[in-house]
């Protein structure tokens, strides 16, 4: 028989005919927890021999045991050879034989209604990003961190197998929604009294036995004194404590943490789940299992979008948004955050075209993480800060531009200290870094190393800084347009500038310097055409003409695969569209092939973006079936895949558009 958490459970007949399970335990977080691994023989005839064997090889002692999310003080057999291994006898329900039994009955109707009222909906940035946790909750997946270097994957259905959990994750990853959903589910469990509390609203005195009794009584439930006393020791309670990082000061967070530890000691069988952002100024809570919420994957995103738009009567919109994500790797990466995914869905509902305005959308994401998400929930983090959110953005802009110009992604404290603006503030570099890390804008990358949590954030902040720079600075960067980070930052600058015509004309002129400059300029202009811009239509049409001419020029260096082998040239295979070419043998330069592949993804996005009609007009002016076939493939709906191929001595590319929404790669070659 297998336990709920996968432990090896072996059943034997007791002399009175009842079954006994022997569960193998391993020590973790200061107690023995059921673990996977070999156990005693399942042959019931050996039950007596097994007990004798355990008596010889183990020491009998009372220890704290965690089974199926419940904590007990039970008699165990602890291995003499490995004190981290023990065995315990349980009944067929996984309850230790010597555990005290209590029968509380169900919750009062008033208390259940209180839970459902408080926990039925998620927090929300705007009214239309609020979701029903009854109907639209998509369970996340967790990483469990213990002594091993590789985290263990834990599914939602197994979360309740752990009695005490410290759950962390970046802002908007769904921590509060997890607690609220768990409270809803637990309100239907037998012998469980769930209590959802937001720590920012509590004092340390509330996290005492007397404080809990007052809180529970105030919500319509009458806790019995014996629930809190030995031997039951709070086993009925499931305490769901949200937002340790949202407690306003470090001193108060420390006091709250101490109160949680004292309460756990006073109620040794109480189940507790605490959430916080990845950095809350404190170490992990002692005796708690540490888990983090995994970023959402493609399947999770699709499921969430379908539930969100179906609930609003527009399920077809889920496919449309999914198609946009397949076109834009940056957008797809931002959607790994449930908060930013909700922001994308809300933006689409109000204006589908808003997803083409990448610069404005990334700006919205940065503002959401830095301030708006907290302010929407009345969380205050800036009261004691010596700088404002706007000043922090100036510092991050300077930092981002320096990283882009030096082709770096990782920075150190010294990079903050050398910031022109940061040097004027009365704050340490670590204080500034902690604010950024807590907001989810940056993440740790090693000892004294950090990087932006999304490349799009760094590029947007650098572009925003660029817009305010002198023309001389811009011209210096234009000479480095072949560098991907510089190119993307310049592309975003064109979207952010109120009048980017002069900047675009400078970039167009840059393409005349050399063949290599021309290829890099095609990439840059393709980046510009894929997003909203306030540039004049005449300038954008000129950009589209130059891009198509550049593609046509590069395609002359390709030959049909069909001319070298029996493979398909251009056309449909089933429902897929394939376009295959190889470079002339005398033209094998892999870096140029990679640039053409990158341009393909950018142009694919542009073919579905605000400048799509301009590209169609430019293609119609080119007398080349090869170029027309290439752009027909890019305009086909479905999932784009670009792969290198080898035919004889030649390198080439295969462009395939398959049915479906998942992009096999993105603008950065994913």
LUMNU-801260 format. One record per residue (C-alpha): x, y, z; residue in three letters; residue number from 0. Coordinates in steps of 0.2 Angstrom, whole numbers. Layout:
> c1/c2/c3/type/seq
> X/Y/Z/ALA/NUM;
...
//
This chain:
> c1/c2/c3/type/seq
> 0/0/0/UNK/0;
> 7/17/-5/UNK/1;
> 5/32/7/UNK/2;
> -1/49/0/UNK/3;
> 16/56/-2/UNK/4;
> 23/40/-10/UNK/5;
> 31/33/5/UNK/6;
> 33/14/7/UNK/7;
> 19/8/18/UNK/8;
> 19/-11/23/UNK/9;
> 3/-19/30/UNK/10;
> 3/-33/43/UNK/11;
> -10/-42/53/UNK/12;
> -10/-38/72/UNK/13;
> -14/-52/84/UNK/14;
> -32/-45/85/UNK/15;
> -34/-46/66/UNK/16;
> -32/-27/63/UNK/17;
> -19/-21/50/UNK/18;
> -4/-12/54/UNK/19;
> 7/-2/43/UNK/20;
> 26/1/45/UNK/21;
> 31/17/37/UNK/22;
> 49/21/34/UNK/23;
> 54/39/39/UNK/24;
> 69/51/36/UNK/25;
> 74/65/46/UNK/26;
> 70/83/39/UNK/27;
> 67/100/46/UNK/28;
> 69/94/64/UNK/29;
> 57/79/63/UNK/30;
> 54/62/55/UNK/31;
> 45/63/38/UNK/32;
> 38/48/28/UNK/33;
> 51/45/14/UNK/34;
> 52/35/-2/UNK/35;
> 63/20/-1/UNK/36;
> 63/1/3/UNK/37;
> 54/-5/19/UNK/38;
> 52/-21/28/UNK/39;
> 45/-36/19/UNK/40;
> 27/-36/15/UNK/41;
> 24/-54/19/UNK/42;
> 12/-53/34/UNK/43;
> 19/-69/41/UNK/44;
> 35/-60/45/UNK/45;
> 27/-46/55/UNK/46;
> 33/-53/71/UNK/47;
> 51/-56/64/UNK/48;
> 51/-38/58/UNK/49;
> 47/-31/75/UNK/50;
> 61/-42/82/UNK/51;
> 73/-36/69/UNK/52;
> 68/-18/72/UNK/53;
> 71/-21/91/UNK/54;
> 88/-27/87/UNK/55;
> 94/-14/74/UNK/56;
> 85/1/81/UNK/57;
> 82/11/97/UNK/58;
> 64/14/103/UNK/59;
> 61/33/107/UNK/60;
> 48/46/106/UNK/61;
> 50/58/91/UNK/62;
> 41/71/81/UNK/63;
> 34/63/66/UNK/64;
> 25/71/51/UNK/65;
> 13/60/41/UNK/66;
> 2/66/27/UNK/67;
> 3/84/33/UNK/68;
> 0/80/51/UNK/69;
> 12/81/65/UNK/70;
> 13/68/80/UNK/71;
> 23/64/95/UNK/72;
> 25/45/93/UNK/73;
> 35/30/97/UNK/74;
> 47/26/83/UNK/75;
> 61/13/79/UNK/76;
> 77/24/76/UNK/77;
> 91/15/66/UNK/78;
> 107/13/76/UNK/79;
> 117/13/59/UNK/80;
> 109/29/52/UNK/81;
> 100/40/65/UNK/82;
> 92/49/51/UNK/83;
> 81/34/47/UNK/84;
> 67/28/58/UNK/85;
> 51/17/57/UNK/86;
> 34/20/64/UNK/87;
> 18/9/66/UNK/88;
> 2/16/60/UNK/89;
> -16/11/56/UNK/90;
> -22/9/38/UNK/91;
> -26/28/37/UNK/92;
> -8/33/41/UNK/93;
> -11/38/59/UNK/94;
> 2/32/72/UNK/95;
> -5/18/83/UNK/96;
> -1/28/99/UNK/97;
> -8/45/92/UNK/98;
> -22/53/102/UNK/99;
> -39/53/93/UNK/100;
> -50/68/92/UNK/101;
> -67/70/84/UNK/102;
> -72/88/81/UNK/103;
> -85/87/68/UNK/104;
> -88/99/54/UNK/105;
> -86/118/54/UNK/106;
> -100/129/59/UNK/107;
> -110/136/44/UNK/108;
> -105/154/48/UNK/109;
> -87/150/49/UNK/110;
> -87/141/32/UNK/111;
> -96/156/24/UNK/112;
> -83/168/32/UNK/113;
> -69/158/23/UNK/114;
> -78/157/7/UNK/115;
> -82/176/7/UNK/116;
> -63/180/11/UNK/117;
> -55/168/0/UNK/118;
> -66/166/-15/UNK/119;
> -57/178/-26/UNK/120;
> -39/183/-30/UNK/121;
> -31/199/-27/UNK/122;
> -32/210/-42/UNK/123;
> -22/225/-50/UNK/124;
> -38/230/-59/UNK/125;
> -56/224/-57/UNK/126;
> -55/214/-73/UNK/127;
> -39/205/-67/UNK/128;
> -49/197/-52/UNK/129;
> -52/179/-54/UNK/130;
> -63/167/-45/UNK/131;
> -53/154/-36/UNK/132;
> -68/142/-36/UNK/133;
> -69/141/-55/UNK/134;
> -53/148/-63/UNK/135;
> -39/142/-52/UNK/136;
> -25/133/-61/UNK/137;
> -14/124/-49/UNK/138;
> 4/128/-49/UNK/139;
> 19/117/-46/UNK/140;
> 32/119/-33/UNK/141;
> 51/116/-30/UNK/142;
> 55/109/-13/UNK/143;
> 73/113/-7/UNK/144;
> 81/102/6/UNK/145;
> 99/95/8/UNK/146;
> 101/89/-10/UNK/147;
> 107/101/-24/UNK/148;
> 92/97/-35/UNK/149;
> 75/103/-29/UNK/150;
> 61/90/-28/UNK/151;
> 45/94/-39/UNK/152;
> 29/95/-28/UNK/153;
> 12/95/-36/UNK/154;
> -3/105/-29/UNK/155;
> -11/89/-24/UNK/156;
> 4/85/-13/UNK/157;
> 6/101/-4/UNK/158;
> -6/96/10/UNK/159;
> 6/82/14/UNK/160;
> 18/94/22/UNK/161;
> 13/101/39/UNK/162;
> 24/116/40/UNK/163;
> 29/125/24/UNK/164;
> 38/142/20/UNK/165;
> 32/146/2/UNK/166;
> 42/159/-7/UNK/167;
> 41/167/-25/UNK/168;
> 42/183/-34/UNK/169;
> 28/196/-33/UNK/170;
> 13/191/-43/UNK/171;
> 18/172/-43/UNK/172;
> 2/167/-35/UNK/173;
> 7/164/-17/UNK/174;
> -9/173/-10/UNK/175;
> -20/164/-22/UNK/176;
> -13/147/-16/UNK/177;
> -17/151/2/UNK/178;
> -34/156/-2/UNK/179;
> -38/141/-13/UNK/180;
> -31/130/1/UNK/181;
> -42/138/13/UNK/182;
> -57/135/2/UNK/183;
> -52/117/0/UNK/184;
> -48/114/19/UNK/185;
> -65/121/24/UNK/186;
> -72/105/17/UNK/187;
> -60/93/25/UNK/188;
> -64/83/41/UNK/189;
> -57/89/57/UNK/190;
> -48/104/50/UNK/191;
> -50/123/55/UNK/192;
> -42/134/42/UNK/193;
> -37/151/46/UNK/194;
> -32/163/33/UNK/195;
> -23/179/39/UNK/196;
> -13/192/31/UNK/197;
> 2/196/42/UNK/198;
> 3/215/38/UNK/199;
> -13/217/47/UNK/200;
> -8/208/63/UNK/201;
> 3/212/78/UNK/202;
> 14/199/86/UNK/203;
> 2/197/100/UNK/204;
> -11/190/88/UNK/205;
> 0/176/85/UNK/206;
> -2/168/102/UNK/207;
> -15/155/108/UNK/208;
> -26/168/116/UNK/209;
> -24/178/100/UNK/210;
> -29/164/89/UNK/211;
> -44/160/100/UNK/212;
> -50/178/98/UNK/213;
> -48/177/79/UNK/214;
> -57/161/77/UNK/215;
> -71/166/89/UNK/216;
> -74/182/79/UNK/217;
> -77/172/63/UNK/218;
> -91/162/71/UNK/219;
> -81/146/77/UNK/220;
> -80/141/95/UNK/221;
> -62/133/98/UNK/222;
> -62/121/112/UNK/223;
> -49/123/125/UNK/224;
> -43/104/123/UNK/225;
> -40/108/105/UNK/226;
> -25/119/110/UNK/227;
> -19/108/124/UNK/228;
> -8/92/125/UNK/229;
> -10/79/118/UNK/230;
> -20/87/103/UNK/231;
> -9/102/103/UNK/232;
> -18/112/89/UNK/233;
> -19/97/77/UNK/234;
> -36/104/71/UNK/235;
> -28/121/66/UNK/236;
> -22/125/48/UNK/237;
> -14/142/49/UNK/238;
> -12/151/33/UNK/239;
> -1/166/35/UNK/240;
> 1/177/20/UNK/241;
> 15/190/16/UNK/242;
> 29/190/29/UNK/243;
> 38/202/17/UNK/244;
> 23/214/18/UNK/245;
> 25/217/36/UNK/246;
> 32/236/35/UNK/247;
> 48/235/45/UNK/248;
> 62/223/47/UNK/249;
> 60/225/66/UNK/250;
> 42/220/65/UNK/251;
> 45/206/53/UNK/252;
> 58/199/66/UNK/253;
> 45/200/80/UNK/254;
> 32/192/69/UNK/255;
> 44/178/64/UNK/256;
> 48/175/83/UNK/257;
> 29/174/87/UNK/258;
> 27/161/73/UNK/259;
> 41/150/80/UNK/260;
> 34/152/98/UNK/261;
> 16/148/93/UNK/262;
> 23/132/84/UNK/263;
> 32/127/100/UNK/264;
> 16/130/110/UNK/265;
> 5/120/97/UNK/266;
> 17/107/91/UNK/267;
> 4/98/80/UNK/268;
> -3/114/72/UNK/269;
> -1/115/53/UNK/270;
> 6/131/46/UNK/271;
> 10/138/29/UNK/272;
> 19/155/28/UNK/273;
> 22/165/12/UNK/274;
> 34/178/7/UNK/275;
> 43/185/-7/UNK/276;
> 60/178/-11/UNK/277;
> 69/191/0/UNK/278;
> 60/197/16/UNK/279;
> 76/202/26/UNK/280;
> 75/185/35/UNK/281;
> 81/168/34/UNK/282;
> 69/153/31/UNK/283;
> 59/149/46/UNK/284;
> 66/135/56/UNK/285;
> 58/119/56/UNK/286;
> 48/123/40/UNK/287;
> 50/115/23/UNK/288;
> 56/128/10/UNK/289;
> 46/128/-6/UNK/290;
> 46/140/-21/UNK/291;
> 32/142/-34/UNK/292;
> 39/137/-51/UNK/293;
> 36/150/-66/UNK/294;
> 21/146/-76/UNK/295;
> 24/135/-92/UNK/296;
> 16/135/-109/UNK/297;
> 2/123/-104/UNK/298;
> -2/133/-88/UNK/299;
> -3/149/-98/UNK/300;
> -15/141/-111/UNK/301;
> -26/134/-97/UNK/302;
> -27/150/-88/UNK/303;
> -31/161/-103/UNK/304;
> -45/149/-108/UNK/305;
> -53/150/-91/UNK/306;
> -51/169/-90/UNK/307;
> -58/173/-107/UNK/308;
> -72/159/-106/UNK/309;
> -78/166/-90/UNK/310;
> -80/183/-99/UNK/311;
> -89/175/-114/UNK/312;
> -75/176/-127/UNK/313;
> -65/159/-127/UNK/314;
> -59/163/-145/UNK/315;
> -48/177/-137/UNK/316;
> -38/164/-128/UNK/317;
> -32/158/-145/UNK/318;
> -28/175/-151/UNK/319;
> -18/180/-136/UNK/320;
> -9/163/-137/UNK/321;
> -4/167/-155/UNK/322;
> 3/184/-150/UNK/323;
> 14/175/-137/UNK/324;
> 20/163/-150/UNK/325;
> 26/178/-161/UNK/326;
> 35/187/-146/UNK/327;
> 47/178/-135/UNK/328;
> 49/193/-124/UNK/329;
> 30/193/-121/UNK/330;
> 29/174/-118/UNK/331;
> 43/175/-105/UNK/332;
> 34/189/-96/UNK/333;
> 18/178/-95/UNK/334;
> 28/166/-84/UNK/335;
> 22/178/-70/UNK/336;
> 3/175/-67/UNK/337;
> 2/194/-62/UNK/338;
> 9/200/-79/UNK/339;
> -1/187/-88/UNK/340;
> -17/194/-80/UNK/341;
> -10/211/-86/UNK/342;
> -8/205/-104/UNK/343;
> -25/198/-104/UNK/344;
> -33/213/-97/UNK/345;
> -24/224/-110/UNK/346;
> -30/213/-124/UNK/347;
> -48/215/-118/UNK/348;
> -47/234/-118/UNK/349;
> -37/235/-134/UNK/350;
> -30/220/-144/UNK/351;
> -18/231/-153/UNK/352;
> -10/236/-136/UNK/353;
> 1/220/-136/UNK/354;
> 10/227/-152/UNK/355;
> 15/242/-141/UNK/356;
> 30/233/-133/UNK/357;
> 38/248/-125/UNK/358;
> 22/254/-117/UNK/359;
> 18/237/-111/UNK/360;
> 35/233/-103/UNK/361;
> 34/250/-95/UNK/362;
> 18/245/-88/UNK/363;
> 25/229/-81/UNK/364;
> 40/238/-73/UNK/365;
> 28/250/-65/UNK/366;
> 16/236/-59/UNK/367;
> 30/227/-50/UNK/368;
> 38/242/-43/UNK/369;
> 23/251/-36/UNK/370;
> 6/247/-43/UNK/371;
> 4/229/-37/UNK/372;
> 8/234/-19/UNK/373;
> -3/250/-20/UNK/374;
> -18/241/-27/UNK/375;
> -17/229/-11/UNK/376;
> -14/244/1/UNK/377;
> 4/237/5/UNK/378;
> 16/250/9/UNK/379;
> 35/247/6/UNK/380;
> 41/265/3/UNK/381;
> 37/274/20/UNK/382;
> 55/272/27/UNK/383;
> 64/273/10/UNK/384;
> 76/288/7/UNK/385;
> 72/288/-12/UNK/386;
> 57/287/-22/UNK/387;
> 51/275/-35/UNK/388;
> 55/288/-49/UNK/389;
> 73/290/-42/UNK/390;
> 75/271/-42/UNK/391;
> 70/270/-60/UNK/392;
> 83/283/-65/UNK/393;
> 97/273/-56/UNK/394;
> 91/257/-65/UNK/395;
> 91/266/-82/UNK/396;
> 109/272/-79/UNK/397;
> 114/254/-74/UNK/398;
> 104/246/-89/UNK/399;
> 112/258/-102/UNK/400;
> 130/254/-95/UNK/401;
> 126/235/-95/UNK/402;
> 120/236/-113/UNK/403;
> 134/247/-119/UNK/404;
> 147/235/-111/UNK/405;
> 137/219/-117/UNK/406;
> 134/213/-100/UNK/407;
> 119/206/-91/UNK/408;
> 126/203/-73/UNK/409;
> 131/218/-62/UNK/410;
> 138/220/-44/UNK/411;
> 136/232/-30/UNK/412;
> 150/242/-37/UNK/413;
> 140/246/-53/UNK/414;
> 127/253/-41/UNK/415;
> 139/264/-32/UNK/416;
> 147/271/-48/UNK/417;
> 130/277/-54/UNK/418;
> 130/296/-56/UNK/419;
> 112/297/-48/UNK/420;
> 114/284/-34/UNK/421;
> 130/293/-27/UNK/422;
> 119/307/-22/UNK/423;
> 107/297/-12/UNK/424;
> 109/293/6/UNK/425;
> 106/274/4/UNK/426;
> 118/259/2/UNK/427;
> 120/249/-14/UNK/428;
> 113/234/-4/UNK/429;
> 97/244/1/UNK/430;
> 94/249/-17/UNK/431;
> 97/231/-23/UNK/432;
> 86/224/-10/UNK/433;
> 72/235/-15/UNK/434;
> 74/230/-33/UNK/435;
> 75/211/-29/UNK/436;
> 59/212/-18/UNK/437;
> 50/220/-32/UNK/438;
> 54/206/-44/UNK/439;
> 64/218/-56/UNK/440;
> 81/209/-53/UNK/441;
> 86/192/-46/UNK/442;
> 102/185/-38/UNK/443;
> 115/178/-50/UNK/444;
> 128/172/-37/UNK/445;
> 139/180/-24/UNK/446;
> 138/199/-26/UNK/447;
> 130/196/-43/UNK/448;
> 113/201/-49/UNK/449;
> 104/202/-66/UNK/450;
> 87/209/-72/UNK/451;
> 73/196/-70/UNK/452;
> 68/198/-88/UNK/453;
> 80/204/-102/UNK/454;
> 65/215/-108/UNK/455;
> 66/225/-92/UNK/456;
> 85/229/-95/UNK/457;
> 82/234/-113/UNK/458;
> 67/245/-109/UNK/459;
> 76/254/-95/UNK/460;
> 91/257/-106/UNK/461;
> 80/263/-120/UNK/462;
> 71/275/-108/UNK/463;
> 88/282/-103/UNK/464;
> 93/283/-121/UNK/465;
> 78/294/-126/UNK/466;
> 84/308/-114/UNK/467;
> 102/307/-120/UNK/468;
> 111/318/-132/UNK/469;
> 112/315/-151/UNK/470;
> 130/312/-149/UNK/471;
> 127/297/-137/UNK/472;
> 115/289/-149/UNK/473;
> 126/291/-163/UNK/474;
> 140/282/-153/UNK/475;
> 128/267/-151/UNK/476;
> 122/267/-169/UNK/477;
> 139/262/-174/UNK/478;
> 137/246/-163/UNK/479;
> 120/241/-170/UNK/480;
> 127/224/-174/UNK/481;
> 127/220/-155/UNK/482;
> 110/212/-151/UNK/483;
> 108/222/-134/UNK/484;
> 112/238/-142/UNK/485;
> 101/235/-157/UNK/486;
> 86/230/-146/UNK/487;
> 88/245/-135/UNK/488;
> 89/257/-150/UNK/489;
> 73/248/-157/UNK/490;
> 64/252/-141/UNK/491;
> 70/270/-141/UNK/492;
> 61/272/-157/UNK/493;
> 45/266/-149/UNK/494;
> 47/277/-134/UNK/495;
> 53/293/-143/UNK/496;
> 39/306/-146/UNK/497;
> 46/310/-163/UNK/498;
> 58/296/-169/UNK/499;
> 60/301/-187/UNK/500;
> 77/309/-185/UNK/501;
> 83/293/-176/UNK/502;
> 76/282/-189/UNK/503;
> 85/291/-203/UNK/504;
> 101/290/-194/UNK/505;
> 99/271/-193/UNK/506;
> 94/270/-211/UNK/507;
> 110/280/-215/UNK/508;
> 120/268/-205/UNK/509;
> 115/253/-216/UNK/510;
> 125/261/-231/UNK/511;
> 142/260/-223/UNK/512;
> 145/241/-227/UNK/513;
> 137/225/-231/UNK/514;
> 138/220/-213/UNK/515;
> 130/236/-207/UNK/516;
> 116/233/-219/UNK/517;
> 112/216/-212/UNK/518;
> 112/223/-194/UNK/519;
> 101/238/-200/UNK/520;
> 89/226/-207/UNK/521;
> 88/217/-190/UNK/522;
> 86/234/-181/UNK/523;
> 72/240/-193/UNK/524;
> 63/224/-192/UNK/525;
> 63/226/-173/UNK/526;
> 55/244/-175/UNK/527;
> 42/238/-188/UNK/528;
> 36/224/-175/UNK/529;
> 30/237/-163/UNK/530;
> 20/253/-161/UNK/531;
> 29/269/-166/UNK/532;
> 25/287/-168/UNK/533;
> 36/289/-183/UNK/534;
> 28/296/-199/UNK/535;
> 21/283/-211/UNK/536;
> 33/289/-225/UNK/537;
> 48/285/-214/UNK/538;
> 40/268/-208/UNK/539;
> 37/264/-227/UNK/540;
> 55/268/-231/UNK/541;
> 60/256/-216/UNK/542;
> 49/242/-223/UNK/543;
> 56/245/-241/UNK/544;
> 74/244/-234/UNK/545;
> 70/228/-224/UNK/546;
> 62/219/-239/UNK/547;
> 77/224/-251/UNK/548;
> 89/218/-238/UNK/549;
> 80/201/-237/UNK/550;
> 80/200/-255/UNK/551;
> 98/204/-257/UNK/552;
> 103/191/-244/UNK/553;
> 91/178/-252/UNK/554;
> 102/179/-268/UNK/555;
> 115/170/-258/UNK/556;
> 104/155/-255/UNK/557;
> 99/141/-267/UNK/558;
> 85/129/-267/UNK/559;
> 87/113/-257/UNK/560;
> 78/105/-272/UNK/561;
> 93/109/-283/UNK/562;
> 105/99/-272/UNK/563;
> 94/85/-265/UNK/564;
> 77/77/-267/UNK/565;
> 70/86/-252/UNK/566;
> 55/97/-253/UNK/567;
> 58/115/-259/UNK/568;
> 43/126/-254/UNK/569;
> 26/121/-250/UNK/570;
> 14/111/-238/UNK/571;
> 18/95/-229/UNK/572;
> 2/90/-221/UNK/573;
> -4/106/-213/UNK/574;
> 13/113/-211/UNK/575;
> 21/126/-223/UNK/576;
> 40/123/-226/UNK/577;
> 53/135/-234/UNK/578;
> 70/127/-236/UNK/579;
> 86/135/-243/UNK/580;
> 105/132/-242/UNK/581;
> 119/145/-244/UNK/582;
> 130/144/-259/UNK/583;
> 145/133/-255/UNK/584;
> 157/148/-257/UNK/585;
> 147/158/-245/UNK/586;
> 147/148/-229/UNK/587;
> 147/160/-215/UNK/588;
> 138/153/-200/UNK/589;
> 136/170/-191/UNK/590;
> 127/178/-206/UNK/591;
> 116/163/-206/UNK/592;
> 111/165/-188/UNK/593;
> 108/184/-191/UNK/594;
> 96/179/-205/UNK/595;
> 87/167/-194/UNK/596;
> 85/180/-181/UNK/597;
> 79/192/-194/UNK/598;
> 66/179/-198/UNK/599;
> 58/179/-181/UNK/600;
> 58/198/-180/UNK/601;
> 50/199/-197/UNK/602;
> 37/186/-193/UNK/603;
> 32/197/-178/UNK/604;
> 31/212/-190/UNK/605;
> 20/203/-202/UNK/606;
> 7/202/-189/UNK/607;
> 11/219/-181/UNK/608;
> 5/237/-185/UNK/609;
> 17/239/-200/UNK/610;
> 10/223/-209/UNK/611;
> 2/232/-223/UNK/612;
> 18/242/-226/UNK/613;
> 28/226/-228/UNK/614;
> 15/219/-240/UNK/615;
> 17/234/-251/UNK/616;
> 36/233/-251/UNK/617;
> 36/214/-255/UNK/618;
> 24/218/-270/UNK/619;
> 37/230/-277/UNK/620;
> 51/216/-277/UNK/621;
> 51/205/-293/UNK/622;
> 57/189/-284/UNK/623;
> 47/173/-282/UNK/624;
> 60/168/-269/UNK/625;
> 57/184/-258/UNK/626;
> 38/182/-261/UNK/627;
> 38/164/-255/UNK/628;
> 48/168/-240/UNK/629;
> 36/182/-234/UNK/630;
> 21/170/-238/UNK/631;
> 28/158/-226/UNK/632;
> 30/171/-213/UNK/633;
> 12/177/-214/UNK/634;
> 5/159/-212/UNK/635;
> -4/157/-196/UNK/636;
> 3/144/-184/UNK/637;
> 20/140/-174/UNK/638;
> 36/146/-182/UNK/639;
> 51/135/-181/UNK/640;
> 68/140/-189/UNK/641;
> 82/127/-189/UNK/642;
> 99/125/-197/UNK/643;
> 100/111/-210/UNK/644;
> 115/103/-219/UNK/645;
> 114/97/-237/UNK/646;
> 130/90/-244/UNK/647;
> 144/103/-240/UNK/648;
> 131/118/-238/UNK/649;
> 123/125/-223/UNK/650;
> 106/132/-224/UNK/651;
> 89/136/-215/UNK/652;
> 72/127/-214/UNK/653;
> 58/138/-210/UNK/654;
> 42/129/-205/UNK/655;
> 25/135/-199/UNK/656;
> 16/121/-190/UNK/657;
> -2/122/-183/UNK/658;
> -2/127/-165/UNK/659;
> 2/141/-153/UNK/660;
> 19/136/-146/UNK/661;
> 34/145/-153/UNK/662;
> 49/133/-155/UNK/663;
> 60/148/-154/UNK/664;
> 59/166/-152/UNK/665;
> 67/182/-158/UNK/666;
> 82/178/-149/UNK/667;
> 83/160/-156/UNK/668;
> 75/151/-141/UNK/669;
//
